[in-house]
Structure formats: structure tokens, C-alpha cells
Amino acid sequence: MKDGMYTATGQGQDGELTVKVTVTDGKLADVEVVDNHETPGVSEKALTEIPKRIVDGQSYNVDVVSGATKTSQGISGAVKAALVQADVGEAFSAHVTQTSADDQPVKHLSADLVIIGAGPAGLAAAVTAGEHGLKAAVFEKNGVAGGTANMGMGPLGIDTDIQRKGFNDISVPEALEEHMTYTHYRVDEDLVQTYFNLSANTIQWLEDMGVKFAGAFKYFKESNATWHVVQPDDGSQPGPGAAADMNKHLKARAEALVPLFILKHQPPQLLETTARSLGLQLRPLTVNVTM
Ligand SMILES: Cc1cc2nc3c(=O)[nH]c(=O)nc-3n(C[C@H](O)[C@H](O)[C@H](O)COP(=O)(O)OP(=O)(O)OC[C@H]3O[C@@H](n4cnc5c(N)ncnc54)[C@H](O)[C@@H]3O)c2cc1C
């Protein structure tokens, strides 16, 4: 592990929590929960005890504090994500080597792929890149990942196991014909067909990542039941915003595979782009990415 300070987020009982992890001499020197929304009176022990257990055991695989399981798991997950940065950072030969003209530190990364924006498209690209061994880095300007889809309910799927289990038979050619007729052939048929063809595997891929679906539903009366509505992890009734839990799983998987930089309302400024490199101003850092 490369020495340095790393921050990452995890999912606690009442929302995201953020940890700061310090690695010194290749060892876990300190873990601190720097931001959380956990319930006072219930979570205190986990917030202090879990970081201590992680440092003492030099591992994020520690016993949870009883009565605060989700808080404990959130801290462990965040530390795991931070340590991925420490490892991946090394693989990426990321290091602060110089300061820019206005005295901001400059971080140099080398990556095969740079993804700007951690909406579902960016997160899915990041996970796919990571699963194929590509060195990718994701930059999100907002404080949360998931983009607009945090307001949605779920993705489309055609010929999925969920549909088959519900005796809801719909084939890709059938769905494509309906879609093209409905849109008066004004859309890119090849693109729609590719999307439809991949959709069943995508639903399965999400399920393998831990996303649960309440079922496949009709978006409107005349449509087929292709809308795979996400079942919220807390067991509540699915409704607007249910897809936020899909994004949480995508984000966790992305963080386990590639560095994810959540910038909290600091829109990155593109400094210089060539075919092989990209400069980003991400206060308080300037990042030069070589591809
Ligand atoms: C209310 C509502 C409900 C919806 N419901 C559904 C649904 O149930 N099912 C469905 O399939 N679709 C639904 N949609 C559509 C769906 O949300 C979008 O198609 C989907 O979010 C697009 O994903 P994306 O990753 O391409 O873009 P976005 O979700 O827009 O994500 C883009 C990300 O990039 C970030 N970003 C932008 N510029 C920069 C920059 N310069 N630097 C760094 N980061 C940047 C943004 O902050 C954002 O996080 C819904 C949309 C809305 C508005």
C-alpha cells in the first residue's frame, strides 16, 4: 500500500459516511470517521470502536459492534474502498510530484480510461472497465454518485429471468418491432437493438452485484412489462427514487475496482487535452492523466 491519506464513503444505517484513512510505512496508521448521519446514541460505539479494531487488526474485516451492524459495515466498506485507492493508486503510479503555478499540488495518474461523471452510465463503464482489467479513474462533480437516476425507479430488461418467472414472455425482436413502430422509425435501430440485446444480461449483472428487483412492470397500460423496478434494500415499498439503491451497489462495486473521485460540487475544469493526456483542475488538486 502506498503511504498517504485516503478518503472514501460507505453506506451506513442512515446514509453515507466518510472515512479518512492514513497509511504510513505501508501500514494502516489511522482510521477516522470524518462525516456521518448515523443516529446519536446508537452508533457512537461503532464510530469509535470499528476504526480502532481496523487499525489494531490491520484489516477491515472486523467484528461488527452489536446493535450497530450497518454502521459497522459502512465503516469497514469505506475503509476497504479507501485502501483500494491506496493499492490502485500505487498501480497507477499516482503521486504528488510538483505544484502548479498557483501552488496547488499536482497529482499524476496514468489510466487507460478516464470517466467524467458517475451517473449510471459512468458507474457501469467504470465497473466494466475494472472487470476487464483496465486502469480507469472516475471523476464526479457532485457530492453523490448516481446522477439523475437517483430519481428513477429502475432499468429496462427484455427476456430476463424475472420476466420468465412471471410468465411474461417478450422477445427482443418483438420489443424492437414495437419500439420502432412506436417511435415511427425515427431512432437508431442498431443502437436500440444492441441495448435490448444486452438488457437481460445487464439485469443479471446488477443482481450479481446485489441489486434486488421488485419485478418487471408496465410503464404505461399498453406497454410490455419491461420496467425492472428496484426493490429498496431496506425492504420499503418501491417508489420514485428506488433506483438510488441500484446506484449505491454500482458505486460500491466501482470503488472496489477503480479509483472514484467524488468532488462535492467542484466542477472540474479541463486544462489541456491531447490524444494521450488530459489535465483536470480538481481543487485542491490538479490531476494530469496520461492515457
Ligand atoms: C425523475 C426521473 C425519473 C427517471 N426514471 C427512470 C427510470 O425509472 N428508469 C430509467 O431507465 N430511466 C429513468 N430516468 C432517466 C435516467 O435517470 C437517465 O437516463 C440516466 O440517469 C442517464 O444516465 P447518465 O449516467 O447518462 O447521466 P446522468 O444520470 O445525468 O449522470 C451524469 C453524471 O455526470 C456528472 N457530471 C456532469 N458533468 C460533469 C463534469 N463536468 N465533471 C464531473 N461530473 C460531471 C453529473 O453530476 C452526474 O452525476 C429518469 C429520469 C428522471 C429525471
The ligand as an SDF file (V2000), in Angstrom:
LIG
                    3D

 53 58  0  0  0  0  0  0  0  0999 V2000
  -37.4390   11.8880  -12.4930 C   0  0  0  0  0  0  0  0  0  0  0  0
  -36.7410   10.9150  -13.3860 C   0  0  0  0  0  0  0  0  0  0  0  0
  -37.0700    9.5680  -13.3270 C   0  0  0  0  0  0  0  0  0  0  0  0
  -36.4210    8.6520  -14.1500 C   0  0  0  0  0  0  0  0  0  0  0  0
  -36.7650    7.3330  -14.0550 N   0  0  0  0  0  0  0  0  0  0  0  0
  -36.1310    6.4130  -14.8130 C   0  0  0  0  0  0  0  0  0  0  0  0
  -36.4250    5.0180  -14.6680 C   0  0  0  0  0  0  0  0  0  0  0  0
  -37.2050    4.5960  -13.8100 O   0  0  0  0  0  0  0  0  0  0  0  0
  -35.7770    4.1540  -15.4950 N   0  0  0  0  0  0  0  0  0  0  0  0
  -34.8820    4.5760  -16.4500 C   0  0  0  0  0  0  0  0  0  0  0  0
  -34.3300    3.7320  -17.1820 O   0  0  0  0  0  0  0  0  0  0  0  0
  -34.5770    5.8760  -16.5800 N   0  0  0  0  0  0  0  0  0  0  0  0
  -35.1710    6.8080  -15.7960 C   0  0  0  0  0  0  0  0  0  0  0  0
  -34.8620    8.1350  -15.9170 N   0  0  0  0  0  0  0  0  0  0  0  0
  -33.8140    8.5000  -16.8670 C   0  0  0  0  0  0  0  0  0  0  0  0
  -32.4310    8.1920  -16.2650 C   0  0  0  0  0  0  0  0  0  0  0  0
  -32.3350    8.7900  -14.9870 O   0  0  0  0  0  0  0  0  0  0  0  0
  -31.3200    8.6970  -17.1760 C   0  0  0  0  0  0  0  0  0  0  0  0
  -31.4840    8.1350  -18.4510 O   0  0  0  0  0  0  0  0  0  0  0  0
  -29.9440    8.2920  -16.6410 C   0  0  0  0  0  0  0  0  0  0  0  0
  -29.7330    8.8340  -15.3490 O   0  0  0  0  0  0  0  0  0  0  0  0
  -28.8290    8.7620  -17.5680 C   0  0  0  0  0  0  0  0  0  0  0  0
  -27.6160    8.3240  -17.0160 O   0  0  0  0  0  0  0  0  0  0  0  0
  -26.2270    9.0280  -17.3380 P   0  0  0  0  0  0  0  0  0  0  0  0
  -25.1980    8.3830  -16.4810 O   0  0  0  0  0  0  0  0  0  0  0  0
  -26.0510    9.0240  -18.8100 O   0  0  0  0  0  0  0  0  0  0  0  0
  -26.4110   10.5730  -16.9380 O   0  0  0  0  0  0  0  0  0  0  0  0
  -26.7440   11.2590  -15.5390 P   0  0  0  0  0  0  0  0  0  0  0  0
  -27.6180   10.4060  -14.6900 O   0  0  0  0  0  0  0  0  0  0  0  0
  -27.2270   12.6230  -15.8850 O   0  0  0  0  0  0  0  0  0  0  0  0
  -25.3220   11.3670  -14.8350 O   0  0  0  0  0  0  0  0  0  0  0  0
  -24.3270   12.2630  -15.2690 C   0  0  0  0  0  0  0  0  0  0  0  0
  -23.3460   12.4740  -14.1110 C   0  0  0  0  0  0  0  0  0  0  0  0
  -22.2460   13.2480  -14.5720 O   0  0  0  0  0  0  0  0  0  0  0  0
  -21.9330   14.2450  -13.6260 C   0  0  0  0  0  0  0  0  0  0  0  0
  -21.2620   15.3340  -14.3460 N   0  0  0  0  0  0  0  0  0  0  0  0
  -21.7710   16.1440  -15.3080 C   0  0  0  0  0  0  0  0  0  0  0  0
  -20.8250   16.9910  -15.7560 N   0  0  0  0  0  0  0  0  0  0  0  0
  -19.6920   16.6970  -15.0670 C   0  0  0  0  0  0  0  0  0  0  0  0
  -18.3630   17.2450  -15.0780 C   0  0  0  0  0  0  0  0  0  0  0  0
  -18.0220   18.2470  -15.8800 N   0  0  0  0  0  0  0  0  0  0  0  0
  -17.4560   16.7220  -14.2300 N   0  0  0  0  0  0  0  0  0  0  0  0
  -17.7890   15.6960  -13.3860 C   0  0  0  0  0  0  0  0  0  0  0  0
  -19.0140   15.1550  -13.3410 N   0  0  0  0  0  0  0  0  0  0  0  0
  -19.9610   15.6520  -14.1650 C   0  0  0  0  0  0  0  0  0  0  0  0
  -23.2810   14.6340  -13.0410 C   0  0  0  0  0  0  0  0  0  0  0  0
  -23.1280   15.2590  -11.7720 O   0  0  0  0  0  0  0  0  0  0  0  0
  -23.9670   13.2700  -12.9460 C   0  0  0  0  0  0  0  0  0  0  0  0
  -23.6900   12.6010  -11.7320 O   0  0  0  0  0  0  0  0  0  0  0  0
  -35.4610    9.0850  -15.0830 C   0  0  0  0  0  0  0  0  0  0  0  0
  -35.1200   10.4440  -15.1440 C   0  0  0  0  0  0  0  0  0  0  0  0
  -35.7520   11.3320  -14.3170 C   0  0  0  0  0  0  0  0  0  0  0  0
  -35.3600   12.7830  -14.3920 C   0  0  0  0  0  0  0  0  0  0  0  0
  1  2  1  0
  2  3  1  0
  2 52  2  0
  3  4  2  0
  4  5  1  0
  4 50  1  0
  5  6  2  0
  6  7  1  0
  6 13  1  0
  7  8  2  0
  7  9  1  0
  9 10  1  0
 10 11  2  0
 10 12  1  0
 12 13  2  0
 13 14  1  0
 14 15  1  0
 14 50  1  0
 15 16  1  0
 16 17  1  0
 16 18  1  0
 18 19  1  0
 18 20  1  0
 20 21  1  0
 20 22  1  0
 22 23  1  0
 23 24  1  0
 24 25  2  0
 24 26  1  0
 24 27  1  0
 27 28  1  0
 28 29  2  0
 28 30  1  0
 28 31  1  0
 31 32  1  0
 32 33  1  0
 33 34  1  0
 33 48  1  0
 34 35  1  0
 35 36  1  0
 35 46  1  0
 36 37  1  0
 36 45  1  0
 37 38  2  0
 38 39  1  0
 39 40  1  0
 39 45  2  0
 40 41  1  0
 40 42  2  0
 42 43  1  0
 43 44  2  0
 44 45  1  0
 46 47  1  0
 46 48  1  0
 48 49  1  0
 50 51  2  0
 51 52  1  0
 52 53  1  0
M  END
$$$$
